Amino acid sequence: MAKRGARKAVGAFSIPHIPPSVFVGSLVKVADNSGAQLAKVIGVLNKKTVRRRMPGAAVGDVVVVSIREGKPELRRQIMHAVVIRQRKPYRRPEGIWVQFEDNALVIISPEGEPKGSEIRGPVAREAAEKWPKIANIASIIV
């Protein structure tokens, strides 16, 4: 019996599957200096699920968030963000398992530019490869 679902291939490499850990309704820490501190995930972009299943995001995915804590002018704003860390362990193609101690986001503009000028804490390599502008302002890439 064949496995369900086809692997997406990019060139000669296949994209590894990372299990999602940031679901709709999650309160997630914002790791940049944009002024937001806590955000609630209200949507996941480019994810299709089945009926009644909560959409989830993994490292490198774009989510739609509502800012819950931070500067007064940012609170209750709807923005896009990229997941840079996740608590759920995932396996890299070379065989090592990666897990962070928290879930974290970086706020981005609709064009994909990061709002902040620095990122607190490590950034997953998968997110840094997908988002080079986030990799430029990251202090450490794991």
DSSP file (Angstrom, degrees, kcal/mol; ACC not computed):
  #  RESIDUE AA STRUCTURE BP1 BP2  ACC     N-H-->O    O-->H-N    N-H-->O    O-->H-N    TCO  KAPPA ALPHA  PHI   PSI    X-CA   Y-CA   Z-CA
    1    1 A M              0   0    0      0, 0.0     2,-0.1     0, 0.0     0, 0.0   0.000 360.0 360.0 360.0 130.1    0.0    0.0    0.0
    2    2 A A        -     0   0    0      1,-0.1     2,-0.2     0, 0.0     0, 0.0  -0.399 360.0-101.7 -78.9 153.7    1.4    3.4   -1.0
    3    3 A K        -     0   0    0     -2,-0.1     2,-0.3     1,-0.1    -1,-0.1  -0.483  40.2-114.4 -71.5 144.8    1.8    6.3    1.4
    4    4 A R  S    S+     0   0    0     -2,-0.2    -1,-0.1     2,-0.0     0, 0.0  -0.588  79.1  29.8 -81.5 142.3   -0.9    8.9    1.0
    5    5 A G  S    S-     0   0    0     -2,-0.3     2,-0.3     2,-0.0    -2,-0.0   0.436  82.1-103.5  86.4 135.5    0.1   12.4   -0.2
    6    6 A A        -     0   0    0      1,-0.0     2,-0.3     0, 0.0    -2,-0.0  -0.685  30.0-116.1 -93.0 144.6    3.0   13.2   -2.5
    7    7 A R        -     0   0    0     -2,-0.3     2,-0.5     1,-0.1    -2,-0.0  -0.599  29.3-124.5 -74.3 137.0    6.2   14.7   -1.4
    8    8 A K        -     0   0    0      7,-0.3     7,-2.2    -2,-0.3     2,-0.4  -0.732  28.0-156.3 -84.7 128.0    6.8   18.2   -2.7
    9    9 A A  E     -A   14   0A   0     -2,-0.5     2,-0.5     5,-0.2     5,-0.2  -0.880  14.4-169.0-110.6 137.5   10.2   18.4   -4.5
   10   10 A V  E >   -A   13   0A   0      3,-3.0     3,-1.9    -2,-0.4     2,-0.2  -0.956  67.7 -50.5-121.5 108.9   12.2   21.5   -5.1
   11   11 A G  T 3  S-     0   0    0     -2,-0.5    -2,-0.0     1,-0.3     0, 0.0  -0.476 119.3 -24.4  64.5-127.9   15.0   20.8   -7.6
   12   12 A A  T 3  S+     0   0    0     -2,-0.2     2,-0.3    -3,-0.1    -1,-0.3   0.500 126.9  78.2 -93.7  -5.5   16.9   17.7   -6.4
   13   13 A F  E <  S-A   10   0A   0     -3,-1.9    -3,-3.0     0, 0.0     2,-0.3  -0.790  70.8-138.2-108.1 146.7   15.9   18.1   -2.8
   14   14 A S  E     -A    9   0A   0     -2,-0.3    -5,-0.2    -5,-0.2    -2,-0.1  -0.784  25.2-114.9 -99.1 148.4   12.6   17.2   -1.1
   15   15 A I        -     0   0    0     -7,-2.2    -7,-0.3    -2,-0.3     2,-0.1  -0.700  34.0-128.3 -81.5 121.8   11.0   19.5    1.4
   16   16 A P        -     0   0    0      0, 0.0     2,-0.5     0, 0.0    -1,-0.0  -0.388  20.0-114.2 -71.7 149.9   10.9   17.8    4.8
   17   17 A H        -     0   0    0     -2,-0.1    74,-0.3    75,-0.0   -10,-0.0  -0.715  27.9-165.5 -83.4 126.6    7.6   17.6    6.7
   18   18 A I        -     0   0    0     -2,-0.5    72,-0.1    72,-0.1    40,-0.0  -0.964  23.3-123.8-110.8 123.1    7.7   19.6    9.9
   19   19 A P        -     0   0    0      0, 0.0    40,-0.2     0, 0.0    69,-0.1  -0.419  31.3-113.0 -66.8 138.1    4.7   18.8   12.3
   20   20 A P        +     0   0    0      0, 0.0    38,-0.3     0, 0.0     3,-0.1  -0.388  40.0 166.4 -73.1 148.6    2.7   21.9   13.2
   21   21 A S        +     0   0    0     36,-2.0     2,-0.7     1,-0.2    37,-0.2   0.439  59.1  74.7-135.8  -9.7    2.7   23.2   16.8
   22   22 A V  E     -B   57   0B   0     35,-2.1    35,-2.8     4,-0.0     2,-0.2  -0.913  66.5-178.5-110.4 106.5    1.2   26.7   16.5
   23   23 A F  E >   -B   56   0B   0     -2,-0.7     3,-2.2    33,-0.2    18,-0.3  -0.554  39.1 -77.5-103.9 166.0   -2.5   26.3   16.0
   24   24 A V  T 3  S+     0   0    0     31,-1.6    18,-0.2     1,-0.3    -1,-0.1  -0.432 121.1  30.5 -61.2 130.1   -5.3   28.8   15.5
   25   25 A G  T 3  S+     0   0    0     16,-2.9    -1,-0.3     1,-0.3     2,-0.1   0.260  87.9 136.1 101.1  -9.3   -6.1   30.3   18.9
   26   26 A S    <   -     0   0    0     -3,-2.2    15,-2.6    15,-0.1     2,-0.6  -0.463  52.0-137.1 -73.2 141.3   -2.6   29.9   20.3
   27   27 A L  E     -C   40   0C   0     13,-0.2     2,-0.4    -2,-0.1    13,-0.2  -0.900  32.5-175.0 -94.8 121.2   -1.1   32.8   22.3
   28   28 A V  E     -C   39   0C   0     11,-3.3    11,-2.6    -2,-0.6     2,-0.2  -0.921  25.5-114.1-126.9 143.8    2.5   33.1   21.1
   29   29 A K  E     -Cd  38 104C   0     74,-1.0    76,-2.0    -2,-0.4     2,-0.5  -0.489  24.5-133.2 -73.6 141.4    5.5   35.3   22.1
   30   30 A V  E     - d   0 105C   0      7,-2.0    76,-0.2    74,-0.2     5,-0.1  -0.878  16.0-165.5 -97.6 124.8    6.7   37.9   19.7
   31   31 A A        +     0   0    0     74,-2.9    89,-3.7    -2,-0.5     2,-0.2   0.334  57.5  77.3 -98.1   5.9   10.5   37.7   19.5
   32   32 A D  B    S-I  119   0D   0     73,-0.3     3,-0.4    87,-0.2    87,-0.2  -0.555  84.2-111.7-110.0 178.9   11.4   41.0   17.7
   33   33 A N  S    S+     0   0    0     85,-1.1    84,-0.1     1,-0.2    86,-0.1  -0.143  76.4 117.3-101.4  38.6   11.5   44.6   18.9
   34   34 A S  S    S-     0   0    0      2,-0.2    -1,-0.2    82,-0.1     3,-0.1   0.632  92.2-101.7 -77.9 -13.5    8.5   45.8   16.9
   35   35 A G  S    S+     0   0    0      1,-0.5    36,-1.7    -3,-0.4     2,-0.3   0.160  89.7 111.4 111.7 -17.3    6.6   46.7   20.1
   36   36 A A  E     + E   0  70C   0     34,-0.2    -1,-0.5     1,-0.1    34,-0.3  -0.667  35.2 174.4 -87.6 146.2    4.4   43.7   20.2
   37   37 A Q  E     +     0   0C   0     32,-3.1    -7,-2.0     1,-0.4     2,-0.4   0.674  65.9  24.8-120.1 -34.5    4.9   41.2   23.0
   38   38 A L  E     -CE  29  69C   0     31,-1.6    30,-2.7    -9,-0.2    31,-1.7  -0.999  64.2-175.5-137.6 137.0    2.1   38.6   22.8
   39   39 A A  E     -CE  28  67C   0    -11,-2.6   -11,-3.3    -2,-0.4     2,-0.5  -0.972  18.7-139.1-134.5 147.2    0.0   37.7   19.8
   40   40 A K  E     -CE  27  66C   0     26,-2.8    26,-2.4    -2,-0.3     2,-0.4  -0.920  24.0-127.9-106.2 127.9   -3.0   35.4   19.2
   41   41 A V  E     + E   0  65C   0    -15,-2.6   -16,-2.9    -2,-0.5    24,-0.2  -0.608  33.9 167.4 -75.8 124.2   -2.9   33.3   16.0
   42   42 A I  E     +     0   0C   0     22,-3.1     2,-0.3    -2,-0.4    23,-0.2   0.416  62.9   4.8-116.9  -2.7   -6.2   33.8   14.1
   43   43 A G  E     - E   0  64C   0     21,-1.2    21,-2.7   -20,-0.1     2,-0.5  -0.957  55.1-136.2-172.9 157.5   -5.2   32.2   10.8
   44   44 A V  E >   - E   0  63C   0     -2,-0.3     3,-0.8    19,-0.3    19,-0.2  -0.993  28.6-132.6-123.4 124.6   -2.6   30.2    8.9
   45   45 A L  T 3  S+     0   0    0     17,-2.0    17,-0.3    -2,-0.5     3,-0.1  -0.517  82.2   6.7 -79.3 143.8   -1.8   31.3    5.3
   46   46 A N  T 3  S+     0   0    0     -2,-0.2     2,-0.5     1,-0.2    -1,-0.2   0.771  94.5 125.8  59.7  32.5   -1.6   28.7    2.5
   47   47 A K    <   -     0   0    0     -3,-0.8     2,-0.5    10,-0.0    -1,-0.2  -0.985  39.6-167.7-119.6 127.7   -2.8   25.8    4.7
   48   48 A K        +     0   0    0     -2,-0.5     2,-0.2    -3,-0.1    -3,-0.0  -0.953  14.3 170.8-113.2 132.2   -5.7   23.7    3.6
   49   49 A T        -     0   0    0     -2,-0.5     2,-0.1     4,-0.1     3,-0.1  -0.718  33.8 -94.1-127.9-180.0   -7.3   21.3    6.1
   50   50 A V    >   -     0   0    0     -2,-0.2     3,-1.8     1,-0.2    -1,-0.1  -0.449  62.5 -64.6 -90.7 171.5  -10.3   19.1    6.4
   51   51 A R  T 3  S+     0   0    0      1,-0.3    -1,-0.2    -2,-0.1     3,-0.1  -0.300 119.2   6.1 -60.9 135.5  -13.6   20.2    8.0
   52   52 A R  T 3  S+     0   0    0      1,-0.2     2,-0.5    -3,-0.1    -1,-0.3   0.529  96.0 126.0  69.9  11.6  -13.4   20.9   11.7
   53   53 A R    <   -     0   0    0     -3,-1.8    -1,-0.2     1,-0.0    -4,-0.1  -0.858  63.7-122.3 -98.2 133.8   -9.6   20.5   11.9
   54   54 A M        -     0   0    0     -2,-0.5     2,-0.1    -3,-0.1    -4,-0.1  -0.579  27.1-121.5 -73.7 127.1   -7.7   23.4   13.4
   55   55 A P        -     0   0    0      0, 0.0   -31,-1.6     0, 0.0     2,-0.3  -0.473  33.3-163.2 -68.0 140.1   -5.1   24.8   11.0
   56   56 A G  E     -B   23   0B   0    -33,-0.2     2,-0.4    -2,-0.1   -33,-0.2  -0.901   9.3-147.2-126.5 155.2   -1.6   24.6   12.4
   57   57 A A  E     -B   22   0B   0    -35,-2.8   -35,-2.1    -2,-0.3   -36,-2.0  -0.922   9.7-166.0-121.9 146.8    1.7   26.3   11.5
   58   58 A A    >   -     0   0    0     -2,-0.4     3,-2.0   -38,-0.3    25,-0.3  -0.523  49.6 -47.2-115.4-174.1    5.3   25.0   11.7
   59   59 A V  T 3  S+     0   0    0      1,-0.3    25,-0.2   -40,-0.2    -1,-0.2  -0.351 127.5  17.5 -59.3 129.6    8.6   26.7   11.6
   60   60 A G  T 3  S+     0   0    0     23,-3.0    -1,-0.3     1,-0.3     2,-0.2   0.300  94.5 127.0  92.6  -8.5    8.8   29.1    8.6
   61   61 A D    <   -     0   0    0     -3,-2.0    22,-2.1    22,-0.1     2,-0.4  -0.490  59.1-121.9 -83.9 153.8    5.1   29.3    8.0
   62   62 A V  E     - F   0  82C   0    -17,-0.3   -17,-2.0    20,-0.2     2,-0.3  -0.809  31.7-175.9 -96.2 132.3    3.2   32.6    7.8
   63   63 A V  E     -EF  44  81C   0     18,-2.9    18,-2.4    -2,-0.4     2,-0.5  -0.882  26.2-125.5-123.5 156.9    0.3   33.2   10.2
   64   64 A V  E     -EF  43  80C   0    -21,-2.7   -22,-3.1    -2,-0.3   -21,-1.2  -0.907  38.6-174.4 -99.9 127.7   -2.2   36.0   10.7
   65   65 A V  E     -EF  41  79C   0     14,-3.2    14,-2.6    -2,-0.5     2,-0.5  -0.867  27.6-142.9-127.1 156.5   -2.1   37.3   14.3
   66   66 A S  E     -EF  40  78C   0    -26,-2.4   -26,-2.8    -2,-0.3     2,-0.3  -0.985  32.3-123.9-113.1 124.4   -4.0   39.7   16.5
   67   67 A I  E     +E   39   0C   0     10,-2.0     9,-2.6    -2,-0.5   -28,-0.3  -0.545  33.7 172.9 -73.7 126.1   -1.6   41.6   18.8
   68   68 A R  E     +     0   0C   0    -30,-2.7     2,-0.4    -2,-0.3   -29,-0.2   0.791  63.5  24.7-103.7 -38.0   -2.7   41.1   22.4
   69   69 A E  E    S+E   38   0C   0    -31,-1.7   -32,-3.1     5,-0.1   -31,-1.6  -0.981  89.3  63.8-131.7 144.1    0.1   42.8   24.5
   70   70 A G  E    S+E   36   0C   0     -2,-0.4   -34,-0.2   -34,-0.3     5,-0.1  -0.984  85.6   3.7 147.6-155.2    2.5   45.5   23.6
   71   71 A K    >>  -     0   0    0    -36,-1.7     4,-1.6    -2,-0.3     3,-1.4  -0.328  67.9-121.0 -62.2 143.9    2.5   49.2   22.6
   72   72 A P  T 34 S+     0   0    0      0, 0.0    -1,-0.1     0, 0.0     0, 0.0   0.830 111.6  55.4 -58.9 -32.8   -1.0   50.7   22.7
   73   73 A E  T 34 S+     0   0    0      1,-0.2    -2,-0.1     3,-0.0     0, 0.0   0.702 111.5  44.9 -74.8 -16.8   -0.9   51.7   19.0
   74   74 A L  T X4 S+     0   0    0     -3,-1.4     3,-1.6   -39,-0.1    -7,-0.3   0.720  87.5 107.3 -94.4 -24.2   -0.2   48.1   18.0
   75   75 A R  T 3< S+     0   0    0     -4,-1.6    -7,-0.2     1,-0.3     3,-0.1  -0.235  86.1  14.0 -61.1 143.3   -2.8   46.3   20.3
   76   76 A R  T 3  S+     0   0    0     -9,-2.6     2,-0.3     1,-0.3    -1,-0.3   0.626  95.2 134.8  66.3  16.9   -5.8   44.9   18.5
   77   77 A Q    <   -     0   0    0     -3,-1.6   -10,-2.0   -10,-0.2     2,-0.5  -0.712  54.8-130.8 -92.1 147.4   -4.1   45.2   15.1
   78   78 A I  E     +F   66   0C   0     -2,-0.3     2,-0.3   -12,-0.2   -12,-0.2  -0.877  41.0 158.3 -97.8 125.0   -4.2   42.4   12.6
   79   79 A M  E     -F   65   0C   0    -14,-2.6   -14,-3.2    -2,-0.5     2,-0.3  -0.870  39.2-110.5-139.7 169.9   -0.8   41.6   11.2
   80   80 A H  E     +FG  64 108C   0     28,-0.8    28,-2.5    -2,-0.3     2,-0.3  -0.784  35.5 178.9-101.3 151.2    1.2   38.8    9.5
   81   81 A A  E     -FG  63 107C   0    -18,-2.4   -18,-2.9    -2,-0.3     2,-0.4  -0.972  23.5-131.1-148.5 159.9    4.0   36.9   11.3
   82   82 A V  E     -FG  62 106C   0     24,-2.4    24,-1.8    -2,-0.3     2,-0.5  -0.948  24.7-124.3-115.0 134.5    6.5   34.1   10.6
   83   83 A V  E     + G   0 105C   0    -22,-2.1   -23,-3.0    -2,-0.4    22,-0.2  -0.671  33.7 169.7 -76.9 123.2    7.0   31.3   13.1
   84   84 A I  E     +     0   0C   0     20,-2.2    40,-2.2    -2,-0.5     2,-0.3   0.614  63.5  26.5-110.6 -17.7   10.7   31.1   14.0
   85   85 A R  E     - G   0 104C   0     19,-1.4    19,-1.6    38,-0.2     2,-0.3  -0.994  60.8-174.3-142.5 148.1   10.7   28.7   16.9
   86   86 A Q        -     0   0    0     -2,-0.3    14,-1.9    17,-0.2    17,-0.2  -0.998  24.0-143.6-143.1 147.5    8.4   25.8   17.9
   87   87 A R  S    S+     0   0    0     -2,-0.3    -1,-0.1    12,-0.2    16,-0.1   0.806  77.1  91.5 -77.5 -31.1    8.3   23.6   21.0
   88   88 A K  S    S-     0   0    0     11,-0.1    12,-0.1     1,-0.1    -2,-0.1  -0.485  83.9-118.0 -70.1 129.7    7.2   20.4   19.1
   89   89 A P        -     0   0    0      0, 0.0     2,-0.3     0, 0.0    10,-0.2  -0.367  34.2-175.7 -68.3 145.5   10.3   18.4   18.1
   90   90 A Y  E     -K   98   0E   0      8,-2.0     8,-2.9   -72,-0.1     2,-0.4  -0.967  21.7-119.8-139.0 156.9   10.9   17.8   14.4
   91   91 A R  E     -K   97   0E   0     -2,-0.3     6,-0.2   -74,-0.3     5,-0.1  -0.808  17.5-144.9-103.8 133.2   13.5   15.8   12.5
   92   92 A R    >   -     0   0    0      4,-2.9     3,-2.3    -2,-0.4   -75,-0.0  -0.575  31.3-107.4 -88.5 158.3   15.9   17.3   10.0
   93   93 A P  T 3  S+     0   0    0      0, 0.0    -1,-0.1     0, 0.0    -2,-0.0   0.788 118.1  61.4 -58.6 -27.4   17.0   15.3    6.9
   94   94 A E  T 3  S-     0   0    0      2,-0.1    -3,-0.0     1,-0.1     0, 0.0   0.516 122.2-103.9 -79.5  -2.1   20.5   14.7    8.4
   95   95 A G  S <  S+     0   0    0     -3,-2.3     2,-0.2     1,-0.3    -1,-0.1   0.296  78.1 125.0 107.4 -10.0   18.8   12.8   11.3
   96   96 A I        -     0   0    0     -5,-0.1    -4,-2.9     1,-0.0     2,-0.4  -0.562  53.3-131.9 -87.4 151.5   19.0   15.2   14.2
   97   97 A W  E     -K   91   0E   0     -6,-0.2     2,-0.4    -2,-0.2    -6,-0.2  -0.832  18.6-158.8-100.9 137.8   15.9   16.3   16.2
   98   98 A V  E     +K   90   0E   0     -8,-2.9    -8,-2.0    -2,-0.4     2,-0.3  -0.952  17.7 162.7-120.5 135.8   15.3   20.0   16.9
   99   99 A Q        -     0   0    0     -2,-0.4     2,-0.2   -10,-0.2   -12,-0.2  -0.974  18.6-154.6-150.8 136.7   13.1   21.4   19.7
  100  100 A F        -     0   0    0    -14,-1.9   -15,-0.0    -2,-0.3     3,-0.0  -0.662  26.0-120.6-107.3 166.7   13.0   24.9   21.2
  101  101 A E  S    S+     0   0    0     -2,-0.2     2,-0.3     1,-0.1   -14,-0.1   0.587  90.9  16.4 -85.7  -8.1   11.8   25.9   24.7
  102  102 A D  S    S-     0   0    0    -16,-0.1     2,-0.4     2,-0.0    -2,-0.1  -0.972  75.6-108.6-151.7 166.5    9.1   28.2   23.4
  103  103 A N        +     0   0    0     -2,-0.3   -74,-1.0   -17,-0.2     2,-0.3  -0.841  44.5 178.2 -93.6 137.2    7.0   29.1   20.3
  104  104 A A  E     -dG  29  85C   0    -19,-1.6   -20,-2.2    -2,-0.4   -19,-1.4  -0.991  15.1-160.7-145.8 152.3    7.9   32.5   18.9
  105  105 A L  E     -dG  30  83C   0    -76,-2.0   -74,-2.9    -2,-0.3     2,-0.4  -0.820  11.8-145.2-124.7 161.9    7.0   34.8   16.0
  106  106 A V  E     - G   0  82C   0    -24,-1.8   -24,-2.4    -2,-0.3     2,-0.2  -0.996  26.9-127.2-126.2 126.3    8.4   37.7   14.0
  107  107 A I  E     - G   0  81C   0     -2,-0.4     8,-2.4   -26,-0.2     9,-0.5  -0.531  32.1-173.8 -72.9 133.6    6.0   40.3   12.8
  108  108 A I  E     -HG 114  80C   0    -28,-2.5   -28,-0.8     6,-0.3    -1,-0.0  -0.876  23.5-115.9-125.8 160.4    6.3   41.0    9.1
  109  109 A S    >   -     0   0    0      4,-2.8     3,-1.8    -2,-0.3   -30,-0.0  -0.396  43.0 -97.0 -82.2 168.8    4.8   43.5    6.7
  110  110 A P  T 3  S+     0   0    0      0, 0.0    -1,-0.1     0, 0.0   -31,-0.0   0.761 127.0  55.8 -60.0 -22.5    2.5   42.4    3.8
  111  111 A E  T 3  S-     0   0    0      2,-0.1    -3,-0.0     0, 0.0     0, 0.0   0.573 124.1-103.4 -84.7  -9.3    5.6   42.5    1.5
  112  112 A G  S <  S+     0   0    0     -3,-1.8    21,-0.1     1,-0.3   -31,-0.0   0.517  74.6 138.7 100.2   6.8    7.6   40.2    3.8
  113  113 A E        -     0   0    0      1,-0.1    -4,-2.8    20,-0.0    -1,-0.3  -0.696  58.0-114.4 -84.2 134.0    9.8   42.8    5.5
  114  114 A P  B     -H  108   0C   0      0, 0.0    -6,-0.3     0, 0.0    -1,-0.1  -0.450  15.4-145.4 -65.9 140.0   10.4   42.3    9.2
  115  115 A K  S    S+     0   0    0     -8,-2.4    -7,-0.1    -2,-0.1     2,-0.1   0.878  79.5  59.5 -72.9 -38.6    8.9   45.1   11.3
  116  116 A G  S    S-     0   0    0     -9,-0.5   -82,-0.1     1,-0.1     3,-0.1  -0.285  74.4-137.5 -86.7 173.3   11.6   45.0   14.0
  117  117 A S  S    S+     0   0    0      1,-0.2     2,-0.3   -84,-0.1    -1,-0.1   0.469  84.3  29.5-109.9  -5.9   15.3   45.5   13.6
  118  118 A E        -     0   0    0      2,-0.0   -85,-1.1    21,-0.0     2,-0.4  -0.987  66.3-138.9-149.5 157.9   16.5   42.7   15.9
  119  119 A I  E     -Ij  32 138D   0     18,-1.0    20,-0.5    -2,-0.3     2,-0.5  -0.974  16.2-139.0-121.5 129.0   15.3   39.3   17.0
  120  120 A R  E     +     0   0D   0    -89,-3.7    18,-0.0    -2,-0.4    -2,-0.0  -0.736  68.8   1.4 -86.4 129.8   15.7   38.0   20.6
  121  121 A G  E    S-     0   0D   0     -2,-0.5    19,-0.6     2,-0.0    18,-0.5  -0.166 102.7 -36.0  88.1 177.6   16.7   34.4   20.9
  122  122 A P  E     - j   0 140D   0      0, 0.0     2,-0.4     0, 0.0    19,-0.2  -0.294  47.0-144.9 -75.8 159.1   17.6   31.8   18.3
  123  123 A V  E     - j   0 141D   0     17,-1.9    19,-2.6    -4,-0.1   -38,-0.2  -0.979  25.2-112.4-121.2 135.3   15.9   31.3   14.9
  124  124 A A     >  -     0   0    0    -40,-2.2     4,-2.0    -2,-0.4     3,-0.4  -0.387  21.2-126.7 -66.1 143.9   15.4   27.9   13.3
  125  125 A R  H  > S+     0   0    0      1,-0.2     4,-2.2     2,-0.2     5,-0.2   0.839 108.5  59.2 -61.3 -34.1   17.5   27.2   10.2
  126  126 A E  H  > S+     0   0    0      1,-0.2     4,-1.6     2,-0.2    -1,-0.2   0.888 108.0  44.7 -63.8 -39.3   14.3   26.3    8.2
  127  127 A A  H  > S+     0   0    0     -3,-0.4     4,-2.2   -43,-0.2    -1,-0.2   0.876 111.8  53.0 -71.0 -37.4   12.8   29.7    8.8
  128  128 A A  H  < S+     0   0    0     -4,-2.0     7,-0.3     1,-0.2    -2,-0.2   0.851 108.9  49.4 -67.4 -34.2   16.1   31.5    8.0
  129  129 A E  H  < S+     0   0    0     -4,-2.2    -1,-0.2     1,-0.2    -2,-0.2   0.880 115.2  43.5 -71.8 -37.2   16.4   29.6    4.7
  130  130 A K  H  < S+     0   0    0     -4,-1.6    -2,-0.2     1,-0.2    -1,-0.2   0.839 123.1  37.3 -73.6 -33.5   12.8   30.5    3.7
  131  131 A W    >X  +     0   0    0     -4,-2.2     4,-1.7     1,-0.1     3,-0.7  -0.803  62.7 177.0-124.4  86.0   13.1   34.2    4.9
  132  132 A P  H 3> S+     0   0    0      0, 0.0     4,-1.6     0, 0.0    -1,-0.1   0.790  81.8  59.2 -63.5 -27.8   16.5   35.7    4.2
  133  133 A K  H 3> S+     0   0    0      1,-0.2     4,-0.8     2,-0.2    -5,-0.1   0.838 106.8  47.3 -70.7 -30.4   15.5   39.1    5.5
  134  134 A I  H <> S+     0   0    0     -3,-0.7     4,-0.7    -7,-0.2     3,-0.4   0.865 108.8  55.3 -72.8 -36.8   14.8   37.5    8.9
  135  135 A A  H  < S+     0   0    0     -4,-1.7     3,-0.5    -7,-0.3    -2,-0.2   0.830 101.4  59.5 -63.8 -31.7   18.1   35.7    8.7
  136  136 A N  H  < S+     0   0    0     -4,-1.6    -1,-0.2     1,-0.2    -2,-0.2   0.850 112.0  37.2 -67.0 -33.8   19.9   39.0    8.3
  137  137 A I  H  < S+     0   0    0     -4,-0.8   -18,-1.0    -3,-0.4    -1,-0.2   0.434  91.7 113.3 -98.9   1.5   18.6   40.4   11.6
  138  138 A A  E  <  -j  119   0D   0     -4,-0.7     3,-0.1    -3,-0.5   -18,-0.1  -0.498  54.7-154.7 -74.7 139.9   18.8   37.1   13.5
  139  139 A S  E    S+     0   0D   0    -20,-0.5     2,-0.3   -18,-0.5    -1,-0.1   0.853  81.2  10.9 -80.8 -35.7   21.4   37.0   16.3
  140  140 A I  E     -j  122   0D   0    -19,-0.6   -17,-1.9   -21,-0.1     2,-0.5  -0.996  63.1-157.0-145.6 138.2   21.7   33.2   16.2
  141  141 A I  E      j  123   0D   0     -2,-0.3   -17,-0.2   -19,-0.2   -16,-0.0  -0.970 360.0 360.0-117.2 124.4   20.5   30.6   13.8
  142  142 A V              0   0    0    -19,-2.6   -18,-0.2    -2,-0.5    -1,-0.1   0.381 360.0 360.0-107.4 360.0   20.2   27.0   15.0
